[in-house]
């Protein structure tokens, strides 16, 4: 069954709007101040975890099993090259002009010499990846992160980063592909490739964390804070 094109384009907007409406009913006392919607978030986390264990993780494990390491690396490089387009835009919006030019340089070099991004030639030319997104841009502009929020399918976010997901969706070069079969196949491959790269990390969390939900929440919020301030967050 094909998903109507309009619904596909509006999916991030509808998902976040519906989540915020439901989350508004889930507040309660005695919460971590960063996570006032904990009951709701834990329910969504459990749902996401169930889907991940039932479908995404087996696909990622199968992908790793049949994909040679150089091919796996090439696929990751290809999608990283597309993300550098988004990073360039966000660095420009954050007035980090030098970084924006670096991102543009990465795309130019990797798309040509790197054979459509399959090879990361730019990193060997001292052009680092910055991987900026619109959630970080909003943070640089002074918007607070807001409550921690776990979105169905999209996973851990803050309210600010949830809004950023919408803009990131519309600035993803994959969305510009007219052929829906090709577009969604590439998006699916990107998801499986990312999950495959995170298999070892998820095993560590499962084995070491007494409460994986809290561990992921704390790690996510700390990482996002560091990204917004380029590794130098203010002391709380």
C-alpha positions, 0 to 999 in steps of 0.5 A: 500500500502506497502512502499518499504523497501529501501525507508523506510530506506532512508526516513530521509536522503531523507527528510532532503536533499530535505528540505535543497534544498528547504530551500535554495531558501527561505532566505530573509532579516530582519530575526531573525538571528537564523531563516533565513528560516522563510517563508519556516519554517512557511509553513512547520509548517502550513502543520505539524499543519494541519496534527496534528490537522486532524489525530495525535491529534484525535488518541492521544485523542482516545488513552488517552480515551481508555488506562488506566493510568497504561497501558499508563505509561507502554507504555511510559516506554517501549519506554523510555527504548529503547531510553536509548540504544541510550542515552548510545551510545551518552553519550559514544561518548561525553566521558561521561563515567559515564552517559553511564554506568548509561544508560546501567544500566537502560536498564539492570535493566528495561529490566529484573526486569522492565519486558521489560521496562514496569516498570521504576525500574531504576529511583527508584535505582537513575539511572536517564534518560539522553535522549541524541541524536546525535544532542546533541553529535554534539553540544558537539563536537563543531558543531554550531546549524545552522539555525532553520529548520522545517522538514515535519513530524519531526517538529522543528529542527536545521540543526545540529539536522536535521543531528542528526535525520538520525543517531538517525534513524539508531540507534533506536532499533525498526529499527532492527525488521525484521517484517515490520508490527511489526516495523511500528506498534511499531513506530506508537504507539510510535508517538501516545503515545508521542503526547498523553503525549503532549496534555496538553502542546499543549493546553497551547500553543494554548491558551497562545501564540500569535504566536505559531510558534515563541513560539515553535521556541524559546522554542525549541532552548533554550531547545536544548542549555540547553541540549547540555551544560547539563543545563549550557549554556554559556552567549550570 
